[in-house]
Amino acid sequence: MWVIAFILGWYIMKRIYTKEKVKLEYLDPMFIYVVLSTMLGARLGHVLFYQSELIKQDFFSIFLPFSFKDGIEFTGFQGLASHALP
């Protein structure tokens, strides 16, 4: 779903840029910022709403896919697919 949303968003923004006569070279950097900030926002939203104890217990695991609580453990990027099927 994320890929479809980003492709559709890029296509819509390309049409807006050509209609408003803005250079298309500005579209790619903006698209990269949108993708990165969406992923960061999904992770922060997941932590704030579902795992708020991480803020005090293991702060760096909010931004990194590792947990440093009991040694180093790979946890992955939770929050990007928190509502997926089991």
Summary of the structure (lengths in Angstrom):
residues: 86
radius of gyration: 17.1
end to end distance: 16.8
largest distance: 54.7
contacts: 182
relative contact order: 0.11
helix: 63%
strand: 5%
